[in-house]
Amino acid sequence: MTINVFQPQLGDRELAAVAEVFRSNWLGHGPRTKAFEAAFAAHIGVGAEHAVFVNSGSTGLFMAMELLGVGAGDEVVLPSISFVAAGNAIGVTGARAVFCDVDPRTLNPTAEDVEAALTPRTKAVVVLHYGGYPGDIERIARLCRERGVALVEDAACAVASRVDGRACGTFGDIAMWSFDAMKVLVTGDGGMLYVRDPELARRARSLAYHGLEQTSGFVKAKVSHRWWELNVREYARRQIGNDLTAAIGLVQLDRLPEFLKRRAEVADHYDRELAGVPGLRTPPPLPAGHDTSYYFYWVQMDPAIRDAVAADLLEAGIYTTFRYPPLHRVPAYGSDAVLPNAERASDETLCLPLHQGLSHEDVDRVVTELRESVGSKLS
């Protein structure tokens, strides 16, 4: 049986929550959506009015560019080791994506990496928390404030990541989390958007639903005459979440501590069993005060053997991957950047299975096969 690199954990509680939505006969945006927004806002320590449940984390990235007014002539800085949605969200506006380098071990950018890419045309910086590691977010946030540049946190990997108790996603101006089927907390598809500025948060809520000031004529019908009339002030799309997925999200959020506990146990097991293996490097330790979501567990090795090791593991029924291939190598973005750390990391790094559904036997099997494969390539 294949050991997956990512895998959600769903059960009777999620089924019961979905069944209750069915019984209510209200599947769209409604009370459970609002409850999920409020619960997640409390989880990250902000007011519910700043959180908007949308249909994907990628939607949040696209909305962030729209909310910030990014357009032709602007530049947006982001690490090359990042998900393609970030590059697409910038490119579709007509702005230029400017890719910065990363630390080769953490795969997160430092403040110095970001600063080196800033120009007078920089409108925003987008930072990913790689694998759930908070990274240099405090210094990057300070740099952006000093330069008057908006900071967007792609917190897709960082649903429970914190620095000295402060949630990743709340250091910048806008953030989004992903709840797709491969994440720690899943809703099938979905994401949460956080907007610090209250007025911009209100605009985000409107943009998420066609630019309408109200999301339901049925609700409006109770309080006003001609509730079917529209008040649309700008073009927008339907990007909201719904009660079906929000109901799953509420249960998953409640279960998040148990998920994190098991993921931490798996990561600790890898750390112990892979420490000192010749030719293999495990993730660097977290700085004091940093908490991770344990989304990725990555190892690094000589590029000459990385792909062959991945092939050996796949043949043994263990699926591994590398997230995320460098965006400055993607032809669509037209970048000529030379980023040696990002290029080195992308050729050396392999993400191992890490999820709360892994058994002790599964983890031992991964360790055994990995050690044997690396050892055979170096002998």
NUMI-990110 format. One record per residue: residue in three letters; x, y, z of N, C-alpha, C in turn. Coordinates in steps of 0.2 Angstrom, whole numbers, plus 5000, padded with zeros to 4 digits. Example, Ala and Ser with C-alpha at 12.3 -4.5 7.8 and 13.67 -1.06 7.14 Angstrom:
BEGIN
ALA506649725039506249785039506649845039;SER506449895035506849955036506450005039;
This chain:
BEGIN
MET500449945000500050005000500450065000;THR500350114996500750174995500650215001;ILE501250245003501250295009501250365005;ASN500750405006500650465003501050525007;VAL501250575003501650625006501150675010;PHE500550685007500050715010499350675011;GLN499050685016498350645017497950675022;PRO497350695020496850725026496650665030;GLN496350685036496050645041495350665042;LEU494850625040494150645041493850585044;GLY493250605047492950545051492250565052;ASP491950525057491250535059491050605061;ARG491450645064491250705066491150755060;GLU491550745055491450785049490850765045;LEU490750695045490150675042489450695045;ALA489550695052488950725055488850795054;ALA489350835053489250905052488950915045;VAL489250885040488950885034488150865033;ALA488050815037487350785037486850845040;GLU487150875045486750935048486650985043;VAL487151005039487051055034486451025029;PHE486450965027485950935023485250945026;ARG485250935032484550935035484351005036;SER484851055036484651125036484351155030;ASN484551115024484351135017484651195015;TRP485151215018485551285016486251265015;LEU486451255009487151235008487651295006;GLY487351355004487751405002488051445008;HIS488251505006488551555011488051565017;GLY488151555023487651565028487951555035;PRO487551535040487751535047488451495048;ARG488551445045489151405047489751435044;THR489651475038490251515035490451565040;LYS489951605043490051655048490351625054;ALA490151565056490451535062491151515061;PHE491251485055491951465054492451525053;GLU492251585050492651645050492751665057;ALA492251665061492351695068492851645072;ALA492751585071493151535075493951535072;PHE494051545066494651555063495051615065;ALA494651665065494851735067495151735075;ALA494751695079494951685086495551645086;HIS495651595082496251555082496851595080;ILE496851645076497351685074497451755078;GLY496951765082496951825087496751885084;VAL496251885079495951945076495251945077;GLY494952005075494152005075493851975069;ALA493251945070492951915065492851955059;GLU492752015059492652065053493252065049;HIS493852045051494452045047494551975043;ALA494151925044494251865041493651845036;VAL493851825030493351805025493451735022;PHE492951695023493051625020492951625012;VAL493451605009493451605001493451534999;ASN493451534992493451464989494051424988;SER494651464989495251434989495851484992;GLY496351454994496951504996497151544990;SER497151514984497351544978496951604976;THR496251594977495851654977496051714981;GLY496251694987496551744992497151784989;LEU497551754986498151784983497951834977;PHE497451814973497251854968496851914971;MET496451904976496051954979496552004982;ALA497151984985497552024988497852074983;MET498052054977498352094972497752154970;GLU497152124970496652174968496552224974;LEU496552204980496352244985496952304986;LEU497552284984498152324985498252374978;GLY497752364973497852404967498452384963;VAL498752324964499352314960499152304952;GLY499552344948499452344941500052354937;ALA499952364930500452374926500952434928;GLY501552414928502052464930502352454937;ASP501952414941502152394948502552334948;GLU502952324953503352264954503152234961;VAL503152164961502952134967503552084969;VAL503852084974504352044976504051974980;LEU504351924978504151854981504751804980;PRO504851764985505351714985505251664979;SER505751644975505651604970505351534972;ILE505551514978505251444981504551464983;SER504051454979503451474981502951444976;PHE502251444978501751414974501651454968;VAL501451414962501351454956500751504956;ALA500251494961499751534961499951604963;ALA500451614967500751684969500951714963;GLY501351684958501651714952501051724948;ASN500551684947499951694943499551754945;ALA499451764952499151814954499451884953;ILE500051884953500451944951500451964943;GLY500551904940500651914932499951934929;VAL499451914931498751934928498552004929;THR498852044934498752114935499152154930;GLY499652124926500052164922500652184926;ALA500752174932501352194936501852144935;ARG502452154937503052114936503252074942;ALA503252014942503551974948504251974948;VAL504551994954505252004955505451954960;PHE505851904958505951844962506551854966;CYS506551844973507151844977507351774979;ASP507951774982508251714984508051694991;VAL508251634993508051604999508651575003;ASP508551565010509051525013509051455011;PRO509551425009509551365006509351305011;ARG509351315017509151265022508451265024;THR508251335025507551335027507051345021;LEU507351365016506951385010506451445010;ASN506551485016506251545017506751605015;PRO506451655013506851715012507051755018;THR507651785018507851825024507651895022;ALA507651935027507552015026508052035021;GLU508652015021509152035016508952015009;ASP508751955008508551925002507951974999;VAL507451995003506952035001507152104999;GLU507652135003507852205002508252204996;ALA508652154994509052154988508552164982;ALA507952144982507552144976507052204976;LEU507052244981506652304981506852354977;THR506452394973506552444969506052504970;PRO506152564968505652614968504952594966;ARG504952544961504252514959503952464963;THR504252444968503952384972503352414975;LYS502752374974502152394977501952344983;ALA502252284983502052234988502552184988;VAL502652154994503052094995502552034997;VAL502651974994502251914996502751864999;VAL502651845005503051795008502751735010;LEU503051675008502751605010503151585016;HIS502751555020503051515026503251445024;TYR503851435022503951365019503851315024;GLY503451265022503351205026503051215033;GLY502851275034502551295041503051335045;TYR503751335043504251375047504051445046;PRO504051485051503851555051504351595047;GLY505051575047505551615044505651685047;ASP505951725043506151795045505651845045;ILE505051825047504451865045504451925049;GLU504651925055504751985059505152045056;ARG505752025054506152075051505952095044;ILE505652045040505352065034504752115035;ALA504352105040503752145041504052215043;ARG504552225047504852285049505152325043;LEU505452285038505752315032505152345028;CYS504652305027504152325023503752395026;ARG503752395032503452455035503852515034;GLU504552505035505052555034505052585027;ARG504952535022504952555015504252575013;GLY503752575017503052595014502752545009;VAL502952485010502752425005502252385008;ALA501752365005501252315008501552245008;LEU501352215014501652145015501052095015;VAL501052045010500551995010500951925012;GLU500551895017500851825019500451775016;ASP500751735012500451665010500651615015;ALA500051615019500151565025499851495024;ALA499751475018499451415016499751355020;CYS500451365021500751305025500751315032;ALA500451375035500651395041499951405046;VAL499551355045498951365049498951375056;ALA499551345059499651355066500351385068;SER500651415063501351435065501351505068;ARG501751515073501751575077502551595079;VAL502551655080503251685083503051715089;ASP503351695095503251715101502451725103;GLY502051675100501351675102500951715096;ARG501251745092500851785087500851745081;ALA500151745078500051695072500351725066;CYS500751675062500951695056500351715051;GLY500351765047499751785044499551855046;THR499751875053499551935056500051985056;PHE500651965053501252015053501152065048;GLY500852045042500752095036500152125036;ASP499952145030499352185029498752135026;ILE498952085023498452035020498751975021;ALA498351925022498651855022498051805020;MET498251745018497751695016498051625018;TRP497551585020497751515022497351465017;SER497651405016497351365011497051305015;PHE496451275013496151215016496051165011;ASP496451165006496351115001496451045003;ALA496350994999496350925002497050895004;MET497550935003498250915005498550955011;LYS498150995014498351035019498251005026;VAL498451035031498351015038497651015040;LEU497351065039496651075040496251085034;VAL495851035032495551035026494751045026;THR494551075020493851085019493651055012;GLY494151025009494050995002494351044997;ASP494051104997494351164994494151224998;GLY494551274998494351335003494951365005;GLY494851425008495351465011495151525015;MET495551555019495351605023495751665021;LEU495451725021495751785019495751835025;TYR496351855027496351905033496551975030;VAL496252025031496352095029496452135035;ARG497052165037497152205043496652265043;ASP496652305038496352375037495552355037;PRO495152385042494452375042494052395036;GLU494252445033493852465027494052425021;LEU494652405021494852355015494552285016;ALA494452275023494152205024493452205022;ARG493152265023492452265021492352265013;ARG492852295010492852285002493052215000;ALA493452185004493652115002492952065003;ARG492552085008491952045008491452055002;SER491452115000491052134994491352104988;LEU491952104987492252074981492252004981;ALA492151974986492051894986491451874984;TYR490951924983490251904981490051954976;HIS490351954970490051994964490052064965;GLY490352094971490352164972489652184976;LEU489252134978488652144981488752164988;GLU488352214991488352234998488052175002;GLN487552144999487252085003487352025000;THR487451965003487551905001486951855000;SER486351885002485751845002485151885001;GLY484851884996484151914995483651885000;PHE483751825002483251795007483351835014;VAL483951845016484051875022483751955021;LYS483951985016483752055015483052065015;ALA482652005012481952015011481552025018;LYS481852005023481552015030481552085032;VAL482052125029482152195032482052255027;SER481952235021481952295016481452285011;HIS481252335008480752335002481152324996;ARG480952284991481252264985481952244986;TRP482052184990482652154992483052124986;TRP482752124980483052094974483452144971;GLU483452204972483752254969484552254970;LEU484952274966485652264967486052334968;ASN486552324972486952384973487652364972;VAL487852364966488552344964488952404962;ARG489552414965489952474964490552464960;GLU490752394959491352374955491252304953;TYR491652294948491552224945491952174950;ALA491652114951491952064955491651994953;ARG491951944956491751874954491451844961;ARG491151784960490951744965491551704968;GLN491751714974492351684977492251664984;ILE491651664986491551644993491551574995;GLY491651555001491551485003490851475005;ASN490651415007489951395008489851355015;ASP489251345017489151315023489351245023;LEU489351205017489551135017490251125019;THR490651165016491451165017491551195024;ALA491251245026491351285032491151235038;ALA490651195037490451145042491051095044;ILE491351075038491951025039492551065042;GLY492651125040493151165043493051185050;LEU492451195053492351195060492651135064;VAL492451075061492651015065493451015064;GLN493751025058494451015057494851065062;LEU494551125063494851175067494851155074;ASP494351125076494351095083494751035084;ARG494950995079495350945079496050955078;LEU496251025076496851045074497451025079;PRO497351035086497851015091498050945090;GLU497550895089497750825089498150815082;PHE497950855077498350845071499050865072;LEU499150925075499850955076500250905080;LYS499950875085500250835090500550775086;ARG500150745082500350685078500950705073;ARG500850765070501350785065501950795068;ALA501950825074502550845078502950775080;GLU502550725081502850665083503150625077;VAL502850635071503150605065503850645064;ALA503850715064504450755063504950735068;ASP504750725074505250705079505550635078;HIS505150595075505450525074505950535068;TYR505750565063506250575057506850605060;ASP506850665064507450695066507850645070;ARG507550605074508050555078508350505074;GLU507950475069508150415065508550435059;LEU508550495057508950515051509550565053;ALA509550585059510150625061510750585060;GLY511250615057511950585056511950535051;VAL511450525047511450475041511950515036;PRO512450475034512950505029512550525023;GLY512750585020512450615014511750645015;LEU511450645021510850675022510750725027;ARG510450775025510350835030509550845032;THR509450845038508750855040508550935041;PRO507950955042507851025042508151055048;PRO508351125048508751155053508251165059;PRO508451165065508051175071507651245071;LEU507151245074506751315074507051355079;PRO507051425077507351475082506851475088;ALA507151495094506751505100506151545099;GLY505551525101504951565100504551555094;HIS504851515090504551495083504151425084;ASP503551425082503151365081502951355074;THR502951285072502851275065502151235065;SER501851225059501251185058501451115055;TYR502151105055502351035052502051015046;TYR502051065041501751045035502151005030;PHE502751025030503250985026503850955031;TYR504050905029504750875032505150865026;TRP505750905026506150895020506850875022;VAL507150835017507850815018508250845012;GLN508850855013509250875007509850825006;MET510050825000510650774998510950794992;ASP511450764990511850784984511350784978;PRO511350834974510850834968510950774963;ALA511550744963511750694959511350624961;ILE511050624967510750564969509950574971;ARG509750644971509150654974508550624970;ASP508550634963508050604959508050524959;ALA508650494960508650424960508350394967;VAL508550434972508250414979507450424978;ALA507250474976506450484975506150424971;ALA506550404966506250344962506350284966;ASP506850274970506850214974506250204979;LEU506150264982505650264987504950254983;LEU504850284977504250274974504150194972;GLU504650164970504650094969504450054975;ALA504650084981504550044987503850064990;GLY503450104986502750124988502750184993;ILE503250224992503250284996503350344992;TYR502850384992502750444987503150504991;THR503550534987503950594990503850644984;THR504050704986503950764981504450814982;PHE504550864978504850934980504350984979;ARG504251024984503851084984504251144987;TYR504351194983503951214977504551224971;PRO504451204965504951214960505051294959;PRO505651314958505851384958505451424952;LEU505051474954504651514949505051554944;HIS505651574946506051614941506251564935;ARG506151504936506351464930505651444926;VAL505151474928504451464924504451514918;PRO504451484912504451534906503951594906;ALA503351574909502851624908502951694912;TYR503451684917503551744921504151784918;GLY504451764913505051804909505551824914;SER505751784919506251814923506951784921;ASP507451834922508151814920508551814927;ALA508251814932508551814939509051754940;VAL509551764943510051714945510051704953;LEU509751654955509651644962509951574964;PRO510551584966510951514967510651474973;ASN510451504979510151474984509551434983;ALA509051464979508451434977508651374972;GLU509051384968509251334963509551274966;ARG509951294971510351234975509851194979;ALA509351234982508851204987508451154982;SER508251184977507751144973508051084970;ASP508651074969509051024966509250974972;GLU509250994978509450954984508850924988;THR508250954988507750944993507250894991;LEU507050854996506550804995506050805001;CYS505350814999504850815005504650745006;LEU504750725012504450655014503750655017;PRO503450595017502750595019502750625026;LEU502250665027502150695034501350715034;HIS500950675038500250695039500050655046;GLN499550665048499250645055499050565054;GLY498950545048498750475047499250425046;LEU499850445047500450405047500450365053;SER500550295052500650255058501450255060;HIS501550225066502250215068502650175063;GLU502350115060502550075055502750105049;ASP502250155047502350195041503050235041;VAL503050265047503650315047504350265047;ASP504350215051504950175051505050145044;ARG504550135040504650105033504950165029;VAL504750225030505050275026505750285028;VAL505950285034506650295037507050235034;THR506850175034507250115032507350125025;GLU506850135021506950145013507450195012;LEU507350255015507750315013508450305015;ARG508550275021509250265023509650215018;GLU509250165016509550115012509650145005;SER509250185002509350214996509950254996;VAL509950305000510450355001511150315002;GLY511150265006511750225007512050195001;SER511550164997511750124991512050174986;LYS511750234985511950284980512650314982;LEU512850314988513550334991514050284991;SER513850224991514350164992514750154985;
